[in-house]
C-alpha cells in the first residue's frame, strides 16, 4: 500500500480515537452530574454549599457580648443567633436485620420511630436495636436567640472577620516558636479561627476581648471573655444532643433558585455521618463541647416559641462552639473573595462544576457520537473503495480543523469558568477544594487526550496533502494504476 494512503488512514484512525476519548469524557461527566450514588450526592452538595458555608462563618460580626434577660428586641437590637439541632435521627441504611421492625430497615428514621415493640423509643436502652445497628445523629432545626431566658446581645460596633484577621498573628513564627501580641500595644484575645491565628486588639481601641466560654450557674447562662494564649473565641454556636456533623447548613443553596424534586431536596437535607465518611470525617471536630453547660429542651421550646411536636422536654442538649472558619492570612482571604462572590452563592467555580446548566455533557456525547460514526464510515467506505479518499479530503480536513477549534474553545472556557483553586485555609474546607481540583481535571482529562490525537490527525492530514501536491496532485486512483503497471 502506498505510503501516502497509510498516512491518511493513520490520520483517520487518530481522529476516530480522539472522538472516542471525547465520547468517554461526555459519559464520565454525565455520570457524575446525574448519579444518585451517595458519594456523588455528598460531593456535589459540598461543592454547592462551599461558598455559603464559608461566608456564613466569616460574615458573623464580632464584638464583645453581654447577657441580657430582656426579651424585647429594642433592648437587644443586635442579638446573637444560635443554631438548634433538635431533629434527631437513626441512619439504618444498609441494615436489614430482623431485630429491626420492617419500617426501620434500610432507611433514615426519626428517633421517635419505634423499631421494637418491646422498647419505648423515647427511653434509652442498650438493647434498643436502633442503638446497636444504626448511627444516631442530629440535624438542623432552626435558629434561636434565647438560652434559658437569656439573650446574648452585641454592641453596635460591628467587626467582621477580615478586620479581625488583619489584627492577627500566626500561632507560631517561622522558627516554630509561639507568637505573642506586643503587650505594650495589644491585648491577646485568644485564637481567632481554625487556622490558629492569634487575635491582637489594640489596647486603646476601646474594644474588649470576645467571649470564649459559656458558664452555668443553675439555670443561668454566663460568659467568660478570652484573654489567654490558647482560648478560642466563639463565632458559631450549635445547640445539639450530638457532636455537629462535618458540615452544617441551615440553607440548601441549590433549592433557593432551582426547582428541585422533593426527592432531590430530601437527599441533600438528610445527610448523616455515614455520608460524610464517604468523603471525609463524620463529625466536625472544630466544634468543641462546652463542659458543664446543658439546656433542657422544654426550656428552649418555652423561650423561643418552638412548635412542640414530639420532642422530649426533659432531654438535655449541649452547647458546641467554634471560632471562625480560618484563612492563613489576608492574602489567602482575598483569593477566596476573588473566586467566590458574596452576593451570589451560586456564581462560583465549585457550584458551576456540579451543575449541568453550566455545561451539558449530553451535547458532548451527541456531538462526538455523530462524528465518530461518520469518521468510521469514511474509513470503511474508503477502504473498500466505495468512495475516493482524496475527493472527500477537504471535507475531512475541515471537520478536523473545526473539531480542534471547538475543543480548544471548550478547554479555554472550562479553564476560565472552573479554574484550579489553591487557598491556604481551614483543613475541612481545603479538602473540598482539593476534591474540586481533582474533579475539574477529570472533567477535561479525556478531552485533553482527545485533542492530542486530533492534533496528530491534523498534522498527518497536512503531511498527506503536502506529499500529494509534491507528486503532482494526481488522483489516488491514477497513482495506484501507475504503481500496478
C-alpha positions as CSV (number, residue, x, y, z in Angstrom):
1,X,0.0,0.0,0.0
2,X,1.3,3.5,-0.9
3,X,2.9,5.5,1.9
4,X,0.5,8.4,1.3
5,X,-2.6,6.2,1.8
6,X,-1.1,4.8,5.0
7,X,-0.5,8.3,6.3
8,X,-4.1,9.2,5.5
9,X,-5.5,6.1,7.2
10,X,-3.4,6.8,10.3
11,X,-4.9,10.3,10.3
12,X,-8.4,8.9,10.1
13,X,-7.7,6.4,12.9
14,X,-6.2,9.1,15.1
15,X,-9.2,11.3,14.6
16,X,-11.5,8.4,15.4
17,X,-9.6,7.8,18.6
18,X,-9.9,11.5,19.6
19,X,-13.7,11.2,19.1
20,X,-13.7,8.1,21.3
21,X,-12.0,10.0,24.1
22,X,-14.5,12.8,23.7
23,X,-17.3,10.4,24.0
24,X,-15.8,8.9,27.1
25,X,-15.4,12.4,28.6
26,X,-19.1,13.1,27.9
27,X,-20.1,9.8,29.5
28,X,-17.9,10.5,32.6
29,X,-19.2,14.0,33.1
30,X,-22.8,12.8,32.6
31,X,-22.4,10.0,35.1
32,X,-21.1,12.4,37.8
33,X,-23.8,15.1,37.3
34,X,-26.7,12.7,37.1
35,X,-25.6,10.0,39.5
36,X,-27.7,9.4,42.6
37,X,-25.0,7.5,44.5
38,X,-24.4,8.7,48.0
39,X,-20.8,9.6,47.4
40,X,-21.6,11.7,44.3
41,X,-24.5,13.4,46.0
42,X,-22.4,14.4,49.0
43,X,-19.5,15.6,46.8
44,X,-21.9,17.7,44.6
45,X,-23.5,19.1,47.8
46,X,-20.2,20.1,49.3
47,X,-19.4,22.0,46.0
48,X,-22.8,23.7,46.0
49,X,-22.6,24.7,49.7
50,X,-18.9,25.7,49.8
51,X,-19.3,29.4,49.3
52,X,-22.3,29.6,51.6
53,X,-20.7,27.7,54.4
54,X,-17.6,29.8,54.5
55,X,-19.4,33.2,54.2
56,X,-21.9,32.0,56.9
57,X,-18.9,31.9,59.3
58,X,-16.8,34.8,58.2
59,X,-19.7,37.2,57.9
60,X,-20.5,36.9,61.6
61,X,-19.8,40.3,63.0
62,X,-17.9,40.0,66.2
63,X,-17.8,42.4,69.1
64,X,-17.8,41.5,72.8
65,X,-21.1,40.2,74.1
66,X,-23.1,40.7,77.3
67,X,-26.0,38.7,78.5
68,X,-29.4,40.3,78.8
69,X,-32.6,39.0,80.4
70,X,-34.6,41.3,78.3
71,X,-36.8,39.7,75.7
72,X,-37.7,42.9,74.0
73,X,-35.9,43.4,70.6
74,X,-35.5,47.1,71.4
75,X,-33.4,46.2,74.5
76,X,-31.3,43.8,72.4
77,X,-31.2,45.0,68.8
78,X,-28.2,43.0,67.8
79,X,-28.7,39.6,69.2
80,X,-26.6,36.5,68.7
81,X,-28.2,33.7,66.9
82,X,-27.7,30.0,67.8
83,X,-28.2,27.0,65.6
84,X,-30.6,24.5,67.1
85,X,-30.1,20.8,66.1
86,X,-33.2,19.3,67.7
87,X,-34.2,16.9,65.0
88,X,-32.5,13.6,65.8
89,X,-32.4,10.5,63.6
90,X,-31.1,7.0,63.2
91,X,-29.4,6.1,60.0
92,X,-30.3,2.5,59.4
93,X,-29.5,2.4,55.7
94,X,-27.9,-0.9,54.7
95,X,-29.3,-2.6,57.8
96,X,-31.6,-5.5,57.1
97,X,-31.5,-7.4,60.3
98,X,-34.8,-8.9,61.6
99,X,-34.0,-7.3,65.0
100,X,-35.4,-4.1,63.5
101,X,-39.0,-3.8,62.5
102,X,-39.6,-3.7,58.8
103,X,-40.4,0.1,58.9
104,X,-36.9,0.8,60.2
105,X,-34.8,-1.3,57.8
106,X,-32.6,0.4,55.2
107,X,-33.7,4.0,55.8
108,X,-33.2,7.1,57.9
109,X,-35.8,7.3,60.7
110,X,-36.8,9.8,63.4
111,X,-35.6,8.9,66.9
112,X,-39.2,8.7,67.9
113,X,-39.8,5.8,65.5
114,X,-40.2,2.6,67.4
115,X,-38.2,-0.3,65.9
116,X,-39.1,-2.9,68.5
117,X,-42.5,-3.3,70.2
118,X,-40.8,-4.2,73.4
119,X,-38.8,-0.9,73.8
120,X,-40.0,2.6,74.3
121,X,-38.3,4.8,71.6
122,X,-38.2,7.8,74.0
123,X,-36.1,6.0,76.6
124,X,-32.5,5.0,76.1
125,X,-31.9,1.2,76.2
126,X,-28.7,-0.6,75.3
127,X,-31.0,-3.4,74.0
128,X,-32.6,-1.0,71.5
129,X,-31.8,-2.4,68.0
130,X,-31.6,1.2,66.7
131,X,-28.7,1.8,69.1
132,X,-27.0,-1.4,68.3
133,X,-27.1,-1.3,64.5
134,X,-27.8,2.4,63.4
135,X,-25.9,5.7,63.6
136,X,-27.5,8.3,65.8
137,X,-27.2,12.0,64.8
138,X,-28.8,15.4,65.0
139,X,-29.8,17.7,62.2
140,X,-30.6,21.4,61.8
141,X,-34.0,22.5,63.1
142,X,-34.0,26.3,63.2
143,X,-32.1,29.3,64.7
144,X,-32.9,30.5,68.2
145,X,-31.8,33.6,70.2
146,X,-32.7,32.8,73.8
147,X,-30.9,30.4,76.1
148,X,-32.6,29.8,79.5
149,X,-34.3,33.2,79.3
150,X,-31.0,34.9,78.3
151,X,-30.1,36.7,75.1
152,X,-26.5,37.3,74.1
153,X,-26.5,40.9,72.9
154,X,-23.9,42.5,70.7
155,X,-22.8,46.2,70.9
156,X,-23.4,48.5,67.9
157,X,-19.7,48.4,66.9
158,X,-19.6,45.6,64.3
159,X,-16.3,44.0,63.4
160,X,-16.1,41.4,60.7
161,X,-13.6,38.6,60.1
162,X,-11.5,40.4,57.6
163,X,-10.8,43.2,60.1
164,X,-10.1,40.7,62.8
165,X,-7.7,38.7,60.6
166,X,-5.8,41.9,59.8
167,X,-5.2,42.3,63.5
168,X,-3.9,38.7,64.0
169,X,-0.7,36.8,64.1
170,X,0.1,33.1,63.3
171,X,0.2,30.9,66.4
172,X,3.8,30.1,65.6
173,X,6.6,32.0,63.9
174,X,8.8,30.7,61.1
175,X,11.1,29.1,63.6
176,X,8.2,27.2,65.2
177,X,8.2,29.4,68.4
178,X,4.9,30.6,69.8
179,X,4.0,34.1,68.6
180,X,2.5,36.7,71.0
181,X,0.9,40.1,70.7
182,X,3.0,43.1,71.7
183,X,1.9,43.6,75.3
184,X,2.6,47.3,75.2
185,X,0.2,47.9,72.3
186,X,-2.1,45.0,72.1
187,X,-4.3,42.6,74.1
188,X,-4.0,38.9,73.3
189,X,-7.6,37.8,72.8
190,X,-7.0,34.1,72.1
191,X,-7.3,32.1,68.9
192,X,-9.4,33.7,66.2
193,X,-10.0,30.9,63.7
194,X,-9.4,27.3,62.7
195,X,-6.1,28.3,61.2
196,X,-4.9,29.2,64.7
197,X,-4.4,32.9,64.1
198,X,-4.0,34.9,67.4
199,X,-6.3,37.8,67.7
200,X,-4.5,41.0,68.9
201,X,-6.7,44.0,69.8
202,X,-5.2,47.5,70.2
203,X,-5.3,48.4,73.9
204,X,-6.7,51.8,73.3
205,X,-9.3,50.9,70.8
206,X,-12.0,50.6,73.5
207,X,-12.8,47.0,72.3
208,X,-12.7,44.2,74.9
209,X,-11.9,40.6,74.0
210,X,-14.7,38.5,72.7
211,X,-16.0,35.7,74.9
212,X,-14.7,32.2,74.6
213,X,-16.7,30.2,77.2
214,X,-20.2,29.6,78.3
215,X,-20.7,29.1,82.1
216,X,-23.7,27.9,84.0
217,X,-25.0,28.6,87.5
218,X,-28.2,26.8,88.0
219,X,-30.3,27.7,85.0
220,X,-28.4,31.0,84.4
221,X,-26.1,31.1,81.3
222,X,-23.0,33.2,81.7
223,X,-19.9,34.1,79.6
224,X,-16.2,34.5,80.1
225,X,-14.0,36.6,77.8
226,X,-10.9,35.3,76.1
227,X,-7.6,36.6,77.5
228,X,-5.1,33.8,77.1
229,X,-2.8,32.2,74.5
230,X,-4.9,29.1,73.7
231,X,-8.5,30.3,74.3
232,X,-10.7,30.0,71.3
233,X,-13.1,32.9,70.7
234,X,-16.7,32.0,69.9
235,X,-18.1,32.8,66.5
236,X,-20.6,30.0,65.9
237,X,-22.8,28.1,68.4
238,X,-24.7,24.9,67.9
239,X,-27.2,23.6,70.5
240,X,-27.3,19.8,69.9
241,X,-27.5,16.4,71.6
242,X,-24.7,15.1,69.4
243,X,-21.4,16.4,68.0
244,X,-22.1,18.6,64.9
245,X,-21.7,16.9,61.5
246,X,-18.7,17.6,59.5
247,X,-20.5,20.3,57.6
248,X,-23.6,22.1,58.9
249,X,-26.0,24.3,56.9
250,X,-29.3,26.0,57.6
251,X,-30.0,26.5,53.9
252,X,-29.7,24.3,50.8
253,X,-28.3,26.8,48.2
254,X,-29.5,24.9,45.0
255,X,-33.1,24.8,46.2
256,X,-33.2,28.6,46.5
257,X,-33.3,29.4,42.8
258,X,-33.9,26.0,41.1
259,X,-36.9,23.7,41.1
260,X,-35.8,20.5,42.7
261,X,-38.0,17.5,43.2
262,X,-38.8,16.6,46.8
263,X,-36.7,13.5,46.4
264,X,-33.6,15.6,45.5
265,X,-34.2,18.1,48.3
266,X,-34.5,15.2,50.8
267,X,-31.3,13.7,49.6
268,X,-29.5,17.0,50.2
269,X,-31.1,17.6,53.6
270,X,-31.0,14.0,55.0
271,X,-27.2,13.9,55.4
272,X,-25.8,11.6,58.1
273,X,-22.3,10.9,59.4
274,X,-22.2,7.8,57.2
275,X,-22.5,10.1,54.1
276,X,-19.6,12.4,55.2
277,X,-17.5,9.3,56.0
278,X,-17.6,8.5,52.2
279,X,-15.8,11.8,51.6
280,X,-14.0,12.8,54.8
281,X,-14.6,12.6,58.6
282,X,-18.1,12.1,60.0
283,X,-18.1,14.9,62.5
284,X,-16.8,18.5,62.7
285,X,-14.2,18.3,65.5
286,X,-13.5,22.0,65.2
287,X,-16.7,22.4,67.3
288,X,-15.9,22.0,71.0
289,X,-18.4,20.9,73.7
290,X,-18.8,23.4,76.5
291,X,-18.4,21.2,79.5
292,X,-20.8,21.5,82.4
293,X,-23.4,23.5,80.4
294,X,-26.6,21.9,79.4
295,X,-30.0,23.2,78.4
296,X,-33.4,21.5,78.7
297,X,-35.4,21.1,75.6
298,X,-38.5,22.2,77.4
299,X,-36.8,25.5,78.3
300,X,-35.8,26.0,74.6
301,X,-39.3,25.4,73.4
302,X,-40.7,27.8,76.0
303,X,-38.2,30.6,75.4
304,X,-38.2,30.5,71.6
305,X,-41.9,29.6,70.9
306,X,-41.0,26.4,69.1
307,X,-43.6,24.0,67.8
308,X,-43.6,21.3,70.4
309,X,-44.1,18.3,68.1
310,X,-42.9,15.1,69.7
311,X,-39.8,16.4,71.4
312,X,-38.8,15.1,74.8
313,X,-39.0,18.2,77.0
314,X,-36.8,16.6,79.8
315,X,-34.0,15.9,77.4
316,X,-30.8,18.0,77.9
317,X,-28.8,19.4,75.0
318,X,-25.2,20.5,75.0
319,X,-23.6,23.7,73.6
320,X,-20.9,23.3,70.9
321,X,-18.8,26.3,69.9
322,X,-16.3,27.1,67.2
323,X,-14.2,30.1,66.2
324,X,-14.2,31.3,62.6
325,X,-13.5,29.2,59.6
326,X,-10.0,30.3,59.0
327,X,-7.6,31.5,56.4
328,X,-3.8,31.6,56.7
329,X,-3.7,35.4,56.2
330,X,-5.4,38.3,54.4
331,X,-3.8,37.4,51.1
332,X,-5.5,33.9,51.2
333,X,-8.8,35.5,52.2
334,X,-8.6,37.9,49.2
335,X,-8.1,34.9,47.0
336,X,-11.3,33.3,48.3
337,X,-13.2,36.6,47.8
338,X,-11.9,36.8,44.2
339,X,-13.3,33.3,43.2
340,X,-16.4,33.4,45.5
341,X,-18.7,36.4,45.3
342,X,-20.6,37.2,48.4
343,X,-23.6,38.5,46.5
344,X,-24.3,35.1,44.8
345,X,-23.5,31.8,46.4
346,X,-24.2,30.1,43.0
347,X,-21.8,32.2,40.9
348,X,-18.6,30.4,41.6
349,X,-16.4,27.6,40.1
350,X,-17.5,24.9,42.5
351,X,-21.2,25.4,42.0
352,X,-20.7,25.6,38.2
353,X,-18.8,22.3,38.2
354,X,-21.7,20.5,39.9
355,X,-24.4,21.9,37.6
356,X,-25.3,20.6,34.2
357,X,-26.9,24.1,33.5
358,X,-23.4,25.4,33.0
359,X,-22.1,22.5,30.9
360,X,-24.3,19.9,29.5
361,X,-22.4,16.7,28.8
362,X,-25.3,15.3,26.6
363,X,-24.2,17.8,23.9
364,X,-20.7,16.3,24.0
365,X,-22.0,12.8,23.8
366,X,-24.3,13.5,20.8
367,X,-21.6,15.6,19.0
368,X,-18.8,13.0,19.5
369,X,-21.2,10.1,18.7
370,X,-22.4,11.5,15.4
371,X,-18.9,12.4,14.2
372,X,-17.5,9.1,15.4
373,X,-20.0,7.2,13.2
374,X,-19.2,9.5,10.2
375,X,-15.4,9.0,10.8
376,X,-15.7,5.2,11.0
377,X,-18.0,5.2,7.8
378,X,-15.5,7.4,6.0
379,X,-12.7,5.0,6.8
380,X,-14.7,1.9,5.9
381,X,-16.1,3.2,2.6
382,X,-12.7,4.5,1.5
383,X,-11.0,1.2,2.4
384,X,-13.4,-0.9,0.3
385,X,-13.2,1.8,-2.4
386,X,-16.8,2.9,-2.4
387,X,-15.6,6.5,-2.2
388,X,-12.4,8.2,-3.4
389,X,-10.2,9.3,-0.4
390,X,-9.0,12.4,-2.0
391,X,-12.4,13.5,-3.2
392,X,-13.6,13.9,0.5
393,X,-10.2,15.0,1.9
394,X,-11.2,18.7,2.0
395,X,-14.4,17.8,4.0
396,X,-12.4,15.6,6.3
397,X,-9.7,18.3,6.7
398,X,-12.4,20.9,7.5
399,X,-14.0,18.7,10.2
400,X,-10.6,18.1,11.8
401,X,-10.0,21.8,12.0
402,X,-13.5,22.7,13.3
403,X,-13.2,19.9,15.9
404,X,-9.8,21.2,17.1
405,X,-11.0,24.8,17.3
406,X,-14.2,23.7,19.1
407,X,-12.3,21.6,21.6
408,X,-9.8,24.4,22.2
409,X,-12.6,26.9,22.9
410,X,-14.3,24.5,25.4
411,X,-11.0,23.8,27.2
412,X,-10.3,27.5,27.5
413,X,-13.9,28.2,28.6
414,X,-13.8,25.5,31.2
415,X,-10.4,26.8,32.5
416,X,-11.9,30.2,32.9
417,X,-15.2,29.1,34.5
418,X,-13.7,26.3,36.6
419,X,-10.1,27.1,37.2
420,X,-7.9,25.2,39.7
421,X,-8.1,26.9,43.1
422,X,-5.4,26.7,45.8
423,X,-6.2,28.6,49.0
424,X,-4.5,28.0,52.4
425,X,-7.5,27.8,54.7
426,X,-9.4,25.6,57.1
427,X,-8.4,22.0,56.5
428,X,-12.0,20.7,56.2
429,X,-12.8,23.3,53.5
430,X,-9.4,22.7,51.8
431,X,-10.3,19.1,51.4
432,X,-13.4,20.2,49.5
433,X,-11.2,22.4,47.3
434,X,-8.8,19.5,46.7
435,X,-11.8,17.3,45.6
436,X,-12.9,20.1,43.3
437,X,-9.5,20.4,41.7
438,X,-9.3,16.7,41.1
439,X,-12.8,16.6,39.7
440,X,-12.2,19.7,37.4
441,X,-9.1,18.0,35.9
442,X,-11.1,14.7,35.4
443,X,-13.8,16.8,33.7
444,X,-11.4,17.7,30.9
445,X,-8.7,14.9,31.0
446,X,-10.1,12.8,28.2
447,X,-10.8,15.9,26.2
448,X,-7.1,16.8,26.6
449,X,-6.1,13.3,25.4
450,X,-8.6,13.5,22.5
451,X,-7.2,16.9,21.5
452,X,-3.7,15.4,21.3
453,X,-5.0,12.7,18.9
454,X,-7.0,15.3,17.0
455,X,-3.8,17.4,16.6
456,X,-1.9,14.3,15.4
457,X,-4.6,13.7,12.9
458,X,-4.4,17.3,11.7
459,X,-0.6,17.1,11.2
460,X,-0.9,13.8,9.4
461,X,-3.6,15.2,7.1
462,X,-1.3,18.2,6.3
463,X,1.6,15.8,5.5
464,X,-0.6,13.7,3.3
465,X,-1.8,16.8,1.4
466,X,1.8,18.1,1.0
467,X,3.0,14.8,-0.4
468,X,0.1,14.7,-2.8
469,X,1.0,18.1,-4.1
470,X,4.7,17.1,-4.4
471,X,3.6,14.2,-6.5
472,X,1.8,16.4,-8.9
473,X,-1.6,16.3,-7.4
474,X,-2.6,13.2,-9.3
475,X,-5.8,11.4,-8.2
476,X,-5.1,8.4,-5.9
477,X,-6.7,6.1,-8.4
478,X,-4.3,7.1,-11.1
479,X,-1.3,6.8,-8.8
480,X,-2.4,3.3,-7.8
481,X,-2.7,2.4,-11.5
482,X,0.8,3.7,-12.2
483,X,2.2,1.6,-9.3
484,X,0.4,-1.5,-10.6
485,X,1.9,-1.1,-14.1
